[in-house]
Amino acid sequence: MDTPNRFRSHLLVARNLANRPYRNIATVFAFALIAATLFSSQYLTSGAQQSLDAGISKMGADILVVPEEYAAAGQTVILIGQPNSFFFDNKGFEKISRIEGVAKASPQIYIATLFASCCAAPVQMIAIDQENDFTVSPWLKDAGVTLGKDDMIIGSSIIQNIDKDLMFYGHTFHVVGVLESTGMGIDNSVFVRFEDAYVMADESELKAVKKLTIPPGMVSAVLVKVDPGADPAKVADTIRDQVPGTKTITPNGLLNAVSGQLGAVTRILFGATLAVTIVAIPLLGFISAMVAHERMREVSILQALGARKSFVMRLMLAESFSLAIIGGVIGIAAATGVLLFFQDFIAFTLKIP
């Protein structure tokens, strides 16, 4: 007896859903909208958090030191690779490297490039000091790659293959490696040696559309790794005190910045979810009441045929549950498609990884 009843209940659910398409479409749409907004907010928040964790762990830095007036620009370079150029006195690097609690300090020069054949937009060039670098060099060592004269390492989002050439400011670089994806600005950046960046700048007046100037004795940022057991926050405070005019950016600071940038968006999404829910609940209740009234005859027939009240109740719940599942799946699938298709635009607009 149980098997036939189970079969008939599934059949009845399918037929009842098919017989009321317009009403059920409205119900599915309400569930889809709620699921899409909730999923989108969670996706943005958790996705940015995971990318931030992965990117910071691969950078290996506990603190990023930049000129105070370019703190926001330094954050966007790290988070999304938005091209920027800024400098401060290299003597600051020397002071930082001698501060108590600093295990390693690695200076970098940020160069906002012109358009290149690899990319639809300018990319961030980062010149590294191989003698002190602890971000890219370990990857080079693990991959068995040597960064020599006019060699370049590119991020995973740069459209180019190893052993090909790229030209920036009229200077040709040879691609020798592609970094693993991090979901952060590193993916949209290219890395060269200090020496080659200076040569490129010297040649740019004759070879490039626009002259590139890299002030001698200046760097853009200093990446700091603290000693084991040292408090990055306290070391950051010491750096700001001893090197005036600088701003320190820590992983917690980046996380707070991302949370702040996402705050308005998630509030809008949660507000939309709340609004849809407030409208949908009475609407679904009204629809359910109408359905119950219309189906009194059907219920009477089922009971006359021997169906128990529990069977009728399960039938009604199965229909509602099916609509909720269908709406949820459609909403999540639609939200996933939109978020994946527009992920670069979303990341750039919100300045998040």
VOBA-1610 file (N, C-alpha, C; in pm, whole numbers, padded with zeros to 5 digits, always signed):
BEGIN
Met+00082-00122+00000Met+00000+00000+00000Met+00085+00126+00000Asp+00197+00121+00075Asp+00278+00241+00085Asp+00335+00282-00049Thr+00378+00184-00128Thr+00442+00217-00255Thr+00347+00284-00352Pro+00224+00232-00373Pro+00131+00300-00462Pro+00098+00440-00416Asn+00078+00459-00282Asn+00046+00593-00231Asn+00158+00690-00260Arg+00283+00643-00241Arg+00396+00731-00266Arg+00401+00770-00413Phe+00373+00672-00499Phe+00375+00701-00642Phe+00267+00801-00679Arg+00144+00778-00625Arg+00034+00868-00659Arg+00060+01009-00606Ser+00124+01023-00490Ser+00150+01156-00436Ser+00247+01232-00525His+00351+01167-00574His+00445+01234-00664His+00376+01274-00793Leu+00292+01186-00843Leu+00222+01215-00968Leu+00126+01332-00949Leu+00055+01331-00836Leu-00039+01440-00809Leu+00034+01573-00793Val+00149+01573-00726Val+00227+01697-00710Val+00266+01753-00845Ala+00318+01668-00933Ala+00361+01713-01065Ala+00244+01768-01145Arg+00131+01698-01141Arg+00014+01744-01218Arg-00041+01875-01163Asn-00048+01885-01031Asn-00101+02008-00971Asn-00013+02129-01003Leu+00119+02110-01003Leu+00210+02220-01038Leu+00194+02259-01184Ala+00175+02159-01270Ala+00161+02188-01413Ala+00027+02254-01445Asn-00076+02226-01365Asn-00210+02280-01393Asn-00226+02425-01350Arg-00132+02477-01272Arg-00141+02617-01227Arg-00011+02690-01258Pro+00024+02705-01387Pro+00157+02758-01423Pro+00179+02903-01381Tyr+00082+02991-01404Tyr+00104+03134-01377Tyr+00120+03162-01228Arg+00035+03101-01148Arg+00043+03121-01004Arg+00174+03064-00950Asn+00212+02949-01000Asn+00335+02886-00953Asn+00459+02961-00999Ile+00454+03019-01117Ile+00566+03099-01166Ile+00589+03219-01074Ala+00480+03283-01031Ala+00493+03397-00939Ala+00556+03353-00807Thr+00516+03237-00757Thr+00572+03185-00633Thr+00720+03152-00649Val+00753+03086-00760Val+00893+03051-00787Val+00978+03176-00799Phe+00925+03279-00864Phe+00999+03405-00881Phe+01031+03468-00746Ala+00934+03464-00653Ala+00957+03522-00519Ala+01069+03447-00448Phe+01064+03314-00451Phe+01170+03235-00388Phe+01305+03256-00457Ala+01303+03268-00589Ala+01427+03288-00664Ala+01492+03420-00628Leu+01411+03525-00613Leu+01464+03656-00580Leu+01527+03656-00440Ile+01461+03592-00346Ile+01515+03584-00210Ile+01646+03507-00210Ala+01649+03393-00278Ala+01771+03311-00282Ala+01885+03383-00352Ala+01855+03454-00461Ala+01959+03522-00538Ala+02024+03633-00457Thr+01944+03713-00385Thr+02001+03824-00309Thr+02083+03773-00190Leu+02032+03671-00121Leu+02108+03615-00008Leu+02238+03551-00056Phe+02230+03477-00165Phe+02350+03411-00217Phe+02452+03514-00264Ser+02407+03621-00330Ser+02499+03723-00382Ser+02577+03790-00271Ser+02509+03826-00164Ser+02577+03892-00053Ser+02679+03798+00011Gln+02643+03672+00029Gln+02735+03575+00088Gln+02852+03548-00005Tyr+02825+03540-00134Tyr+02929+03513-00234Tyr+03032+03625-00236Leu+02986+03750-00237Leu+03078+03864-00241Leu+03165+03869-00116Thr+03102+03851-00001Thr+03177+03860+00124Thr+03277+03747+00140Ser+03232+03623+00123Ser+03322+03509+00142Ser+03426+03502+00032Gly+03387+03538-00092Gly+03482+03535-00203Gly+03594+03635-00183Ala+03560+03756-00140Ala+03662+03857-00115Ala+03753+03814+00000Gln+03694+03754+00104Gln+03772+03709+00220Gln+03871+03599+00179Gln+03824+03501+00101Gln+03911+03392+00059Gln+04023+03441-00032Ser+03990+03531-00125Ser+04093+03585-00214Ser+04196+03664-00135Leu+04148+03740-00037Leu+04238+03820+00046Leu+04332+03729+00125Asp+04278+03623+00185Asp+04361+03530+00262Asp+04465+03464+00172Ala+04421+03419+00053Ala+04513+03350-00038Ala+04621+03445-00088Gly+04580+03567-00125Gly+04677+03663-00177Gly+04779+03706-00075Ile+04734+03733+00047Ile+04826+03777+00153Ile+04923+03665+00189Ser+04873+03541+00195Ser+04962+03430+00230Ser+05069+03411+00124Lys+05035+03433-00002Lys+05134+03417-00109Lys+05230+03535-00115Met+05185+03653-00073Met+05275+03769-00068Met+05379+03750+00041Gly+05340+03686+00151Gly+05434+03661+00259Gly+05467+03783+00341Ala+05396+03893+00323Ala+05425+04017+00395Ala+05325+04039+00507Asp+05374+04090+00619Asp+05287+04123+00733Asp+05246+04270+00730Ile+05327+04354+00666Ile+05301+04498+00663Ile+05342+04553+00526Leu+05262+04644+00474Leu+05297+04718+00353Leu+05312+04865+00393Val+05429+04922+00362Val+05456+05062+00395Val+05452+05144+00267Val+05369+05249+00264Val+05356+05336+00146Val+05356+05481+00192Pro+05375+05576+00100Pro+05363+05717+00138Pro+05223+05746+00194Glu+05217+05828+00296Glu+05090+05851+00365Glu+04979+05899+00272Glu+05013+05988+00178Glu+04911+06044+00090Glu+04866+05945-00018Tyr+04938+05832-00029Tyr+04902+05733-00131Tyr+04856+05601-00067Ala+04804+05607+00054Ala+04760+05486+00122Ala+04647+05417+00046Ala+04550+05496+00000Ala+04438+05438-00075Ala+04485+05377-00206Ala+04578+05445-00273Ala+04631+05394-00399Ala+04708+05264-00376Gly+04782+05258-00264Gly+04856+05136-00231Gly+04762+05019-00207Gln+04648+05046-00145Gln+04550+04940-00121Gln+04493+04888-00252Thr+04462+04977-00345Thr+04403+04932-00472Thr+04503+04854-00555Val+04632+04888-00543Val+04734+04810-00614Val+04734+04666-00562Ile+04729+04650-00430Ile+04732+04518-00369Ile+04602+04443-00396Leu+04488+04510-00382Leu+04360+04442-00389Leu+04319+04407-00532Ile+04332+04501-00624Ile+04282+04475-00760Ile+04383+04505-00870Gly+04503+04552-00833Gly+04605+04579-00934Gly+04576+04701-01020Gln+04501+04798-00967Gln+04474+04920-01042Gln+04604+05000-01056Pro+04645+05032-01180Pro+04777+05094-01202Pro+04794+05227-01128Asn+04906+05241-01061Asn+04941+05364-00990Asn+05092+05378-00987Ser+05138+05503-00979Ser+05280+05533-00962Ser+05294+05636-00850Phe+05378+05608-00752Phe+05408+05703-00645Phe+05540+05662-00581Phe+05603+05756-00510Phe+05738+05730-00460Phe+05760+05797-00325Phe+05854+05741-00248Phe+05908+05811-00131Phe+06055+05775-00118Asp+06126+05849-00036Asp+06272+05840-00028Asp+06316+05699+00013Asn+06412+05645-00060Asn+06463+05511-00032Asn+06530+05503+00106Lys+06569+05618+00163Lys+06627+05615+00297Lys+06527+05560+00398Gly+06398+05578+00365Gly+06293+05522+00450Gly+06304+05371+00457Phe+06338+05309+00343Phe+06355+05163+00340Phe+06469+05121+00432Glu+06578+05196+00428Glu+06693+05163+00511Glu+06657+05173+00659Lys+06579+05275+00697Lys+06535+05288+00836Lys+06445+05171+00876Ile+06352+05136+00785Ile+06257+05029+00815Ile+06329+04898+00840Ser+06429+04869+00757Ser+06500+04741+00768Ser+06575+04729+00900Arg+06603+04843+00969Arg+06677+04838+01094Arg+06588+04845+01218Ile+06457+04858+01198Ile+06365+04869+01311Ile+06351+04735+01382Glu+06344+04740+01514Glu+06332+04618+01593Glu+06200+04547+01560Gly+06209+04418+01538Gly+06091+04340+01504Gly+06076+04313+01356Val+06155+04384+01273Val+06149+04364+01128Val+06250+04255+01090Ala+06198+04143+01036Ala+06285+04033+00995Ala+06339+04058+00854Lys+06251+04100+00764Lys+06290+04127+00626Lys+06213+04248+00575Ala+06277+04324+00488Ala+06211+04438+00425Ala+06246+04436+00276Ser+06144+04448+00193Ser+06164+04437+00049Ser+06104+04559-00021Pro+06190+04647-00080Pro+06138+04765-00150Pro+06083+04727-00288Gln+05982+04801-00331Gln+05923+04781-00463Gln+05897+04917-00527Ile+05899+04919-00660Ile+05866+05040-00736Ile+05742+05010-00818Tyr+05638+05092-00802Tyr+05513+05076-00877Tyr+05516+05166-01000Ile+05490+05106-01116Ile+05491+05181-01241Ile+05359+05157-01313Ala+05282+05262-01333Ala+05158+05251-01410Ala+05194+05249-01558Thr+05167+05140-01626Thr+05210+05124-01765Thr+05110+05184-01862Leu+05156+05199-01985Leu+05067+05234-02095Leu+05004+05105-02147Phe+04921+05115-02250Phe+04858+04996-02306Phe+04964+04903-02365Ala+04943+04773-02349Ala+05032+04673-02407Ala+04948+04571-02483Ser+05013+04494-02568Ser+04942+04399-02654Ser+04873+04288-02576Cys+04917+04269-02450Cys+04862+04159-02369Cys+04727+04191-02310Cys+04695+04319-02302Cys+04585+04358-02215Cys+04497+04464-02278Ala+04368+04464-02236Ala+04274+04562-02286Ala+04288+04696-02214Ala+04363+04697-02104Ala+04383+04819-02026Ala+04525+04820-01971Pro+04573+04936-01926Pro+04706+04941-01866Pro+04715+04846-01746Val+04833+04792-01722Val+04853+04701-01609Val+04955+04761-01513Gln+04958+04709-01394Gln+05052+04755-01293Gln+05185+04681-01309Met+05293+04757-01329Met+05426+04698-01330Met+05488+04719-01192Ile+05545+04613-01137Ile+05609+04620-01006Ile+05755+04577-01023Ala+05846+04670-00994Ala+05988+04639-01000Ala+06032+04593-00863Ile+06105+04481-00859Ile+06148+04424-00732Ile+06300+04428-00720Asp+06345+04437-00596Asp+06487+04430-00564Asp+06519+04285-00529Gln+06578+04212-00623Gln+06598+04069-00603Gln+06681+04036-00479Glu+06770+04127-00443Glu+06856+04100-00328Glu+06776+04091-00199Asn+06667+04168-00189Asn+06588+04172-00066Asn+06448+04114-00082Asp+06408+04079-00203Asp+06270+04036-00228Asp+06240+03902-00161Phe+06123+03894-00097Phe+06080+03767-00038Phe+05938+03731-00083Thr+05886+03801-00185Thr+05752+03774-00235Thr+05755+03691-00363Val+05820+03744-00466Val+05826+03674-00595Val+05942+03574-00599Ser+06054+03610-00538Ser+06174+03526-00545Ser+06154+03383-00496Pro+06081+03361-00382Pro+06057+03222-00341Pro+05981+03142-00445Trp+05884+03207-00511Trp+05811+03137-00618Trp+05906+03103-00732Leu+05995+03197-00768Leu+06091+03172-00875Leu+06179+03052-00841Lys+06220+03046-00715Lys+06307+02937-00671Lys+06235+02804-00679Asp+06109+02800-00630Asp+06031+02676-00634Asp+06003+02630-00776Ala+05982+02728-00867Ala+05950+02694-01006Ala+06076+02672-01090Gly+06193+02694-01029Gly+06318+02678-01105Gly+06337+02783-01211Val+06284+02904-01187Val+06291+03013-01284Val+06392+03117-01235Thr+06471+03168-01327Thr+06567+03275-01294Thr+06523+03403-01362Leu+06516+03511-01287Leu+06478+03640-01341Leu+06605+03716-01378Gly+06638+03713-01509Gly+06760+03777-01555Gly+06731+03908-01626Lys+06827+03955-01702Lys+06815+04082-01772Lys+06696+04081-01868Asp+06611+04182-01854Asp+06492+04201-01939Asp+06393+04085-01930Asp+06400+04008-01821Asp+06300+03903-01799Asp+06182+03960-01722Met+06067+03894-01735Met+05945+03943-01671Met+05862+03825-01621Ile+05805+03841-01502Ile+05707+03747-01448Ile+05570+03815-01457Ile+05469+03742-01503Ile+05337+03804-01520Ile+05235+03737-01429Gly+05130+03813-01395Gly+05019+03759-01317Gly+04933+03668-01401Ser+04849+03589-01334Ser+04769+03488-01403Ser+04664+03547-01497Ser+04626+03674-01477Ser+04523+03735-01562Ser+04581+03804-01686Ile+04714+03810-01696Ile+04778+03871-01812Ile+04777+03770-01927Ile+04725+03812-02040Ile+04710+03721-02154Ile+04842+03715-02232Gln+04925+03622-02194Gln+05052+03600-02264Gln+05109+03466-02220Asn+05191+03407-02305Asn+05251+03277-02276Asn+05399+03293-02240Ile+05449+03193-02170Ile+05593+03190-02138Ile+05673+03184-02268Asp+05790+03248-02266Asp+05883+03255-02381Asp+05837+03353-02488Lys+05728+03428-02461Lys+05686+03534-02552Lys+05738+03668-02500Asp+05725+03773-02582Asp+05775+03906-02544Asp+05660+04003-02524Leu+05680+04094-02432Leu+05587+04204-02409Leu+05665+04335-02409Met+05602+04441-02462Met+05670+04570-02469Met+05599+04672-02380Phe+05677+04739-02297Phe+05627+04847-02213Phe+05720+04966-02226Tyr+05663+05082-02253Tyr+05740+05206-02270Tyr+05853+05187-02372Gly+05823+05111-02477Gly+05921+05091-02583Gly+06029+04990-02550His+06024+04931-02432His+06126+04835-02390His+06067+04694-02396Thr+06139+04601-02454Thr+06090+04464-02471Thr+06136+04375-02355Phe+06038+04306-02296Phe+06065+04212-02188Phe+06029+04071-02234His+06101+03975-02181His+06079+03834-02215His+06008+03766-02099Val+05892+03706-02126Val+05814+03641-02021Val+05876+03506-01987Val+05915+03490-01860Val+05979+03365-01817Val+05893+03286-01717Gly+05782+03343-01673Gly+05699+03270-01578Gly+05565+03337-01556Val+05467+03257-01513Val+05333+03306-01482Val+05301+03267-01338Leu+05266+03365-01256Leu+05236+03339-01116Leu+05103+03266-01100Glu+05088+03194-00991Glu+04962+03128-00961Glu+04855+03233-00931Ser+04731+03197-00958Ser+04620+03288-00934Ser+04599+03311-00785Thr+04575+03438-00749Thr+04548+03473-00609Thr+04412+03539-00592Gly+04354+03589-00701Gly+04229+03663-00691Gly+04249+03808-00651Met+04376+03852-00639Met+04407+03988-00597Met+04482+04062-00708Gly+04534+04179-00671Gly+04598+04264-00771Gly+04720+04203-00837Ile+04784+04106-00768Ile+04900+04040-00827Ile+04866+03977-00961Asp+04743+03929-00974Asp+04701+03863-01099Asp+04703+03958-01218Asn+04688+04088-01192Asn+04685+04187-01299Asn+04815+04268-01307Ser+04921+04214-01252Ser+05048+04287-01246Ser+05158+04210-01317Val+05265+04283-01352Val+05384+04220-01409Val+05503+04261-01323Phe+05603+04173-01315Phe+05716+04195-01225Phe+05848+04193-01303Val+05931+04295-01278Val+06062+04305-01341Val+06166+04343-01236Arg+06293+04341-01273Arg+06400+04379-01181Arg+06413+04531-01174Phe+06466+04582-01063Phe+06495+04724-01050Phe+06578+04774-01168Glu+06684+04698-01200Glu+06778+04743-01303Glu+06709+04764-01437Asp+06621+04670-01474Asp+06554+04680-01603Asp+06450+04793-01605Ala+06390+04819-01488Ala+06294+04930-01481Ala+06365+05064-01503Tyr+06485+05079-01447Tyr+06560+05203-01467Tyr+06602+05219-01614Val+06645+05110-01676Val+06682+05116-01819Val+06561+05153-01903Met+06446+05091-01873Met+06323+05122-01945Met+06289+05270-01934Ala+06303+05325-01814Ala+06274+05468-01794Ala+06370+05555-01873Asp+06497+05519-01876Asp+06596+05598-01951Asp+06567+05595-02102Glu+06522+05481-02151Glu+06497+05467-02295Glu+06363+05526-02337Ser+06273+05546-02242Ser+06135+05583-02276Ser+06124+05716-02348Glu+06215+05809-02320Glu+06208+05940-02384Glu+06220+05928-02536Leu+06297+05830-02583Leu+06317+05810-02726Leu+06224+05704-02785Lys+06189+05603-02706Lys+06116+05489-02761Lys+05966+05488-02731Ala+05923+05559-02627Ala+05784+05549-02584Ala+05704+05672-02624Val+05573+05655-02625Val+05482+05767-02653Val+05490+05869-02541Lys+05509+05820-02419Lys+05517+05908-02302Lys+05641+05873-02222Lys+05715+05972-02181Lys+05838+05950-02104Lys+05804+05900-01964Leu+05876+05801-01918Leu+05862+05748-01784Leu+05973+05802-01695Thr+05937+05851-01580Thr+06036+05904-01486Thr+06031+05824-01357Ile+06145+05766-01320Ile+06159+05700-01191Ile+06265+05777-01114Pro+06226+05857-01016Pro+06325+05938-00942Pro+06431+05849-00878Pro+06557+05880-00896Pro+06663+05799-00835Pro+06655+05804-00683Gly+06686+05691-00622Gly+06684+05683-00476Gly+06545+05682-00416Met+06443+05653-00497Met+06305+05652-00448Met+06244+05515-00471Val+06153+05475-00381Val+06075+05352-00398Val+05928+05385-00375Ser+05842+05292-00412Ser+05698+05315-00397Ser+05642+05254-00269Ala+05695+05139-00233Ala+05643+05067-00117Ala+05752+04978-00060Val+05734+04942+00065Val+05824+04847+00130Val+05737+04739+00195Leu+05760+04615+00156Leu+05693+04502+00217Leu+05776+04452+00335Val+05710+04429+00447Val+05781+04394+00570Val+05732+04260+00622Lys+05827+04174+00658Lys+05796+04051+00730Lys+05854+04068+00871Val+05770+04046+00971Val+05814+04068+01108Val+05878+03941+01164Asp+05955+03959+01272Asp+06017+03845+01339Asp+05910+03754+01398Pro+05937+03623+01406Pro+05843+03531+01471Pro+05814+03577+01614Gly+05687+03583+01647Gly+05648+03625+01781Gly+05626+03774+01795Ala+05671+03853+01697Ala+05651+03998+01703Ala+05508+04033+01663Asp+05456+04140+01721Asp+05320+04186+01692Asp+05324+04280+01573Pro+05265+04241+01458Pro+05268+04328+01339Pro+05212+04467+01366Ala+05109+04477+01449Ala+05048+04607+01478Ala+05147+04699+01550Lys+05222+04643+01647Lys+05319+04725+01719Lys+05437+04764+01630Val+05482+04670+01547Val+05590+04702+01452Val+05544+04810+01355Ala+05419+04802+01310Ala+05365+04903+01219Ala+05363+05040+01285Asp+05325+05045+01414Asp+05325+05173+01487Asp+05467+05230+01496Thr+05564+05143+01521Thr+05704+05188+01530Thr+05752+05243+01396Ile+05714+05178+01288Ile+05755+05224+01154Ile+05698+05363+01127Arg+05572+05384+01160Arg+05511+05517+01137Arg+05579+05624+01221Asp+05619+05588+01344Asp+05685+05685+01431Asp+05825+05721+01381Gln+05899+05621+01336Gln+06039+05643+01299Gln+06057+05685+01153Val+05956+05662+01071Val+05964+05704+00930Val+05845+05795+00901Pro+05854+05924+00932Pro+05742+06017+00914Pro+05696+06022+00768Gly+05566+06045+00751Gly+05512+06058+00616Gly+05475+05926+00552Thr+05480+05817+00629Thr+05445+05686+00576Thr+05315+05636+00637Lys+05254+05543+00569Lys+05131+05479+00615Lys+05153+05328+00607Thr+05115+05257+00712Thr+05132+05112+00713Thr+04998+05044+00688Ile+05000+04943+00604Ile+04880+04866+00570Ile+04904+04722+00613Thr+04818+04670+00698Thr+04829+04533+00747Thr+04716+04448+00689Pro+04727+04314+00696Pro+04617+04229+00649Pro+04484+04262+00714Asn+04485+04293+00845Asn+04361+04331+00912Asn+04306+04461+00854Gly+04398+04554+00822Gly+04355+04680+00761Gly+04293+04658+00625Leu+04353+04568+00546Leu+04296+04536+00415Leu+04158+04472+00431Leu+04147+04381+00528Leu+04019+04316+00551Leu+03913+04417+00592Asn+03950+04512+00679Asn+03854+04615+00719Asn+03815+04703+00601Ala+03913+04732+00514Ala+03883+04814+00396Ala+03786+04742+00304Val+03811+04612+00283Val+03722+04533+00197Val+03582+04525+00259Ser+03577+04504+00391Ser+03448+04496+00459Ser+03372+04627+00447Gly+03446+04739+00459Gly+03382+04869+00444Gly+03330+04893+00305Gln+03408+04850+00203Gln+03365+04868+00065Gln+03247+04778+00030Leu+03241+04662+00096Leu+03130+04570+00072Leu+03008+04603+00156Gly+03029+04682+00262Gly+02920+04707+00355Gly+02796+04763+00289Ala+02813+04867+00207Ala+02697+04930+00143Ala+02625+04831+00051Val+02704+04753-00023Val+02644+04658-00117Val+02567+04549-00042Thr+02629+04491+00062Thr+02560+04385+00136Thr+02436+04439+00207Arg+02443+04564+00254Arg+02324+04622+00317Arg+02211+04638+00216Ile+02246+04678+00095Ile+02144+04691-00010Ile+02084+04555-00043Leu+02171+04452-00054Leu+02123+04318-00087Leu+02034+04262+00025Phe+02078+04279+00149Phe+01997+04230+00260Phe+01867+04309+00271Gly+01874+04439+00243Gly+01753+04521+00244Gly+01655+04475+00137Ala+01708+04444+00019Ala+01623+04394-00089Ala+01562+04260-00051Thr+01644+04174+00013Thr+01592+04044+00057Thr+01479+04062+00158Leu+01500+04153+00254Leu+01398+04178+00356Leu+01270+04231+00292Ala+01286+04325+00196Ala+01169+04383+00130Ala+01092+04276+00052Val+01167+04194-00022Val+01101+04087-00098Val+01031+03990-00005Thr+01097+03956+00107Thr+01039+03862+00202Thr+00911+03917+00263Ile+00915+04046+00301Ile+00797+04109+00361Ile+00679+04108+00264Val+00709+04134+00136Val+00602+04133+00035Val+00560+03990+00002Ala+00659+03900-00001Ala+00631+03765-00049Ala+00550+03683+00052Ile+00576+03700+00182Ile+00510+03616+00281Ile+00357+03633+00278Pro+00304+03757+00286Pro+00157+03768+00275Pro+00105+03726+00138Leu+00185+03751+00034Leu+00142+03710-00100Leu+00131+03558-00108Leu+00233+03488-00056Leu+00229+03342-00057Leu+00115+03290+00031Gly+00091+03359+00144Gly-00020+03319+00229Gly-00153+03335+00158Phe-00169+03446+00086Phe-00292+03471+00011Phe-00311+03367-00098Ile-00200+03338-00168Ile-00207+03237-00274Ile-00243+03100-00216Ser-00183+03067-00102Ser-00210+02939-00039Ser-00357+02928+00003Ala-00412+03039+00055Ala-00554+03039+00094Ala-00644+03019-00027Met-00609+03086-00137Met-00687+03070-00260Met-00680+02925-00310Val-00559+02871-00306Val-00541+02733-00353Val-00621+02637-00266Ala-00615+02658-00135Ala-00688+02570-00043Ala-00837+02577-00069His-00889+02699-00093His-01032+02714-00120His-01069+02646-00251Glu-00986+02665-00353Glu-01016+02607-00484Glu-01009+02455-00481Arg-00927+02403-00391Arg-00901+02260-00394Arg-00982+02183-00289Met-01082+02249-00231Met-01166+02180-00133Met-01235+02059-00196Arg-01280+02077-00320Arg-01347+01966-00388Arg-01248+01852-00412Glu-01125+01890-00454Glu-01022+01788-00479Glu-00990+01713-00350Val-00980+01788-00239Val-00951+01726-00111Val-01063+01631-00070Ser-01187+01673-00093Ser-01303+01589-00059Ser-01301+01459-00138Ile-01265+01470-00267Ile-01258+01350-00352Ile-01150+01256-00302Leu-01032+01315-00268Leu-00922+01232-00218Leu-00962+01161-00089Gln-01033+01234-00001Gln-01076+01172+00124Gln-01180+01064+00100Ala-01267+01088+00001Ala-01368+00987-00034Ala-01304+00861-00089Leu-01189+00879-00155Leu-01116+00764-00208Leu-01033+00693-00103Gly-01035+00746+00018Gly-00964+00679+00127Gly-00837+00746+00172Ala-00807+00863+00115Ala-00684+00933+00156Ala-00703+00994+00294Arg-00604+00977+00378Arg-00609+01036+00511Arg-00571+01183+00508Lys-00604+01252+00618Lys-00568+01395+00626Lys-00417+01414+00621Ser-00343+01320+00681Ser-00197+01331+00678Ser-00143+01322+00536Phe-00208+01238+00452Phe-00165+01226+00314Phe-00192+01357+00239Val-00309+01417+00261Val-00343+01543+00196Val-00248+01654+00240Met-00216+01655+00370Met-00124+01756+00423Met+00014+01741+00360Arg+00062+01615+00350Arg+00192+01592+00287Arg+00191+01635+00142Leu+00079+01616+00075Leu+00066+01656-00065Leu+00080+01807-00080Met+00012+01881+00007Met+00019+02029+00002Met+00162+02077+00034Leu+00222+02018+00137Leu+00358+02059+00175Leu+00457+02024+00065Ala+00438+01911+00000Ala+00529+01871-00108Ala+00525+01970-00223Glu+00405+02021-00254Glu+00393+02120-00361Glu+00466+02249-00323Ser+00444+02296-00200Ser+00510+02419-00156Ser+00661+02402-00152Phe+00704+02287-00100Phe+00848+02260-00091Phe+00911+02253-00230Ser+00841+02193-00324Ser+00892+02183-00461Ser+00909+02320-00523Leu+00810+02408-00502Leu+00820+02544-00555Leu+00937+02619-00493Ala+00956+02600-00361Ala+01067+02667-00293Ala+01202+02618-00346Ile+01215+02486-00365Ile+01340+02430-00416Ile+01367+02479-00558Ile+01265+02475-00642Ile+01282+02520-00780Ile+01322+02668-00784Gly+01253+02750-00705Gly+01287+02892-00700Gly+01426+02917-00648Gly+01465+02845-00541Gly+01599+02861-00485Gly+01707+02824-00585Val+01689+02712-00654Val+01789+02667-00752Val+01800+02768-00866Ile+01687+02815-00916Ile+01689+02914-01025Ile+01756+03043-00980Gly+01722+03089-00858Gly+01781+03214-00808Gly+01931+03204-00790Ile+01978+03094-00731Ile+02122+03077-00710Ile+02195+03062-00842Ala+02135+02987-00937Ala+02199+02969-01067Ala+02209+03103-01142Ala+02101+03182-01138Ala+02103+03311-01206Ala+02205+03405-01141Ala+02207+03408-01008Ala+02302+03494-00938Ala+02446+03452-00967Thr+02470+03322-00969Thr+02605+03272-00999Thr+02649+03314-01138Gly+02560+03300-01236Gly+02593+03340-01372Gly+02628+03488-01383Val+02547+03573-01319Val+02571+03718-01325Val+02701+03753-01254Leu+02723+03696-01135Leu+02843+03728-01058Leu+02970+03681-01130Leu+02967+03564-01190Leu+03085+03515-01260Leu+03111+03594-01387Phe+03004+03627-01459Phe+03019+03699-01586Phe+03071+03840-01562Phe+03024+03905-01454Phe+03062+04043-01427Phe+03162+04054-01312Gln+03234+03946-01279Gln+03318+03949-01159Gln+03430+04053-01170Asp+03490+04068-01288Asp+03597+04167-01302Asp+03543+04309-01285Phe+03426+04334-01343Phe+03363+04466-01331Phe+03327+04494-01185Ile+03272+04393-01116Ile+03234+04409-00975Ile+03356+04437-00889Ala+03463+04359-00911Ala+03585+04376-00832Ala+03645+04514-00854Phe+03648+04559-00981Phe+03707+04691-01010Phe+03620+04803-00954Thr+03488+04791-00967Thr+03399+04896-00921Thr+03399+04908-00768Leu+03395+04793-00699Leu+03393+04794-00554Leu+03530+04797-00491Lys+03636+04782-00579Lys+03775+04779-00531Lys+03797+04669-00427Ile+03753+04549-00464Ile+03771+04433-00377Ile+03835+04320-00458Pro+03904+04227-00389Pro+03959+04112-00463Pro+03850+04013-00499
//
